Amino acid sequence: MTEHAIQAAFVARAKRAGLLVFSVPNERRGRRELGALQARGLLTGAPDLIIVGDGWNAAIEVKTTSGKLRPQQAATLWRFAARGWYARVLRGYAEIDEIATDLGF
């Protein structure tokens, strides 16, 4: 299972529930391109998915069950959580149901 496949399954479920969900293209880039993108607002460590519900928001970082969270990703998720967002790492297909239940869809 890949992060891409896990993310696609989660997005499909959120869309079936009628939620606004979108991905943040934040793949690793070269220093030169990264600097230009950061100047235009790229947030280093941004979560893979942003979900907007009725009265709530979620920031989800997608990883495989063996994937490692980088320190910047953890710090950025914490920043979302500190602002009242549901912020979490989604690790594998098994956690899709758990997160969907937490968020009510």
N, C-alpha and C positions, 0 to 999 in steps of 0.2 A: 504494500500500500504506500502511495506517495502522498506528500503534503497536498499536491494538486488534486488528487482524487478525493481526499478527505474534505478539502475546502469545497470542491464542487458538490459533494453530497450535502454538506451543511447549507450551502447557498440555495440549493434546490429546495430543501425543506423549509428554509426561511421564506423563500419566494412563494411556495405553496400556501404558507400561512398569511400571505399578503403583506409581509414586512418590506421595508426599504432596506436593502442590503447592498453594499458595494465593497469592492476590493481596493486596496491601496497598493499600486505597483511600486514595490520597494526592494526589488532584487538588488543584489550587490552590483556596484558599478565601479569604474575606474575613478581615481581621485579627481581628475579634471571634470568629468561629467557629474560626479557627485557634488562638487562645489557649485556648479551652475544650477543643479536641481535644488540644492539647499537654499540658494539665493532666491529661488522662486517659490520656496515654501515646503520643500520635502522635509519631512520629520524623520530623522534617523531613528530606527527602531520602531517605526509606526506599525501598529498591528495589521495583520493581513486583511481583516474584515471589520467594517463598521456597520452596525445594525441600528436602525431607528424604529422604535416601537411607539405605542401610544403612551407617552409620559415616561419613557425610559430610553436609554441608549446603551449599546454594548460595544466593546472593543475586544476582538477575538484574535489571538495569535494561534496559527495552526502549525502543529508539529506532528510528526509520526510518533509512535510510542517510544522510539529511541532517539528522537530529535532533541537537540540541545538548544535551550533558550539562551541567547546572547545577553550579556549584562545590559546593553542598551535597550533591548527589547523588554526586559524585566522592569527597568527603570521607567520606560514609557508607559507600560501597562499600569504601573503604580500611579503615574501622573493622572491617567484616566480615572482610576479607582478613587483617587483623592478628590476628584471633582464629582463624585457620586455616580459614576458609570459602573455598570457591570463589566468587569475586565478580567479576562481569563485566558488561559492557554487551553486549547482544544487538542487533546492527544489521542488520535486514533478514532476510528468509527464508533467505538463503544461509548465515547463521551458525547457524541452528538445528541443522543436521547436525553442525557443528563442535563446538558446545557439548554436544550429546547424546553425541558420541563422547568428548569430554573427561570427561564424567561417567559414561560406561559404559552408556548406554541407547540 
